[in-house]
Amino acid sequence: MLASAQRVASFARLRAQKLDRDGAFPEDEITALAEEGLLAAPLPPKLGGGGLGQDAGSAALLAQVLMQIGAGSLPLGRIYEGHVNALGLVLAYGGPEQQRRAAADALAGRLFGVWNTDDRQRPLCMEGGVLRGRKILASGAGWVGRALVTAATPDGPLMLLLPLSRGERADLSGWTAQGMRASATGAVDFEGMRVPSSALIGEAGDYQRQPVFSGGAWRFLAVQTGGAAELLSLMCRHLRELGRDSDPHQRVRAGESAAALETATLWVERAARHMAQDALPPEAKVAYVNLARGVVERAALEILTHAQRSVGLMGFMRPHPMERVARDLATYLRQPAPDLALQMGGAFVLEQEGGPW
């Protein structure tokens, strides 16, 4: 599977500059993921998948797969991570028939996604089996064929797995971020959509159940780490090509960046293993992933700073690939509540005696 991810990453890397425009989407790269078996890989073998991420060993492999894809294209990595997340939630909370249908869709090459962020003015809710409102910051809007969304109900937030056609209900005009332009991120309006009972996944409140809710963040950390690795690679290649790799200051930056990248990688891989181990208490899993969020952010920002100082103005000018990767990484690093995650991780550590893990 790692070799498959590397092939897709190489393909995505070649096309990334062309796709760096508003409203773009890596359609051919998603097709490549399907052809390499990676869309179905997170499914258990009994459902036709490869069991990727199903235990501690394969969870570490999933982390490496996500890093590879993130290195090739951060927008593609974000979309693939959402696909993996959606399948994982269906496998965790869906019934046997829902799991079988989801597996058949993934094997057929259909793309899944998770959309949780509500429009504050029109939050998504369900009344009498009919949806009202819309989701925002939905990556893959208009392209995701199976959207797992959360909707408010009288009993609490409920997960729904909804089929969507190409372009249906999507509006990408609001995504004006400097980076992640090829992620087709936008709003999706579900006003008036009728929801059959077969679309309800699990019980009200399951989406926010720990440790899956917070602990699953390790997957986007893996994608971000892949982007940081790509940035370091581009920096080193630039310095070699210009004959500046013997400069002692550049060597220090390269060494510090490599150390930061290794730190992030080790934390992400261990977070993946922790989340797959039943013996570890849920609160310990969540705390470890919360701390890993801070580690990866600091490492990525350190590499970003070193890369931009080393390459200089050229690294801010198109079509230098570092310009795009730096924008994408800086944008993708802006995940919600980083300070709260660190505070919660620290609180857990302080409560333990004899070491938290």
PyMOL commands that set and color helices and strands:
alter all, ss='L'
color gray80, all
select helices_A, chain A and resi 2-15+27-35+45-47+56-72+74-93+96-107+181-183+197-199+206-208+212-215+218-241+248-276+282-316+321-332+338-351
alter helices_A, ss='H'
color red, helices_A
select strands_A, chain A and resi 112-115+125-127+130-132+134-138+146-151+158-163+170-171+186-189+200-201
alter strands_A, ss='S'
color yellow, strands_A
deselect
rebuild
show_as cartoon
